[in-house]
Amino acid sequence: MTIIDSVFNQIEEFERQQREHTAKTLSEIITKYDFIVGSKECKYMLMEILPEGANVICTPYIDDPTKIYAIKKFDIMDLCRNAESEE
């Protein structure tokens, strides 16, 4: 194996790790957040980059049509358990 082959192998490994990291990050974002946008155009652009399964909602009540709000999802039972434990 030449030095050039070794460098190419390292670059390919780095690219593979980057793809895995990106996929993992997107997966976490989709499972933890819903997205609210201010325009249909923004919704379609966001849906193109997010994997299938992301919940993107368009509303006319956002002043800036280019803004994206990521709303944290939570289970209501977790909230109830926290309230009980504080008593």
Buried (B, 14 or more C-beta within 10 A) or exposed (E): EEEEEEEEEEEEEEEEEEEEEEEEEBEEBBEEBBBBBBBEEBBEBBBEEBEEEBEBEBEEEBEEBEEBEEEEEEEEEEEEEEEEEEE
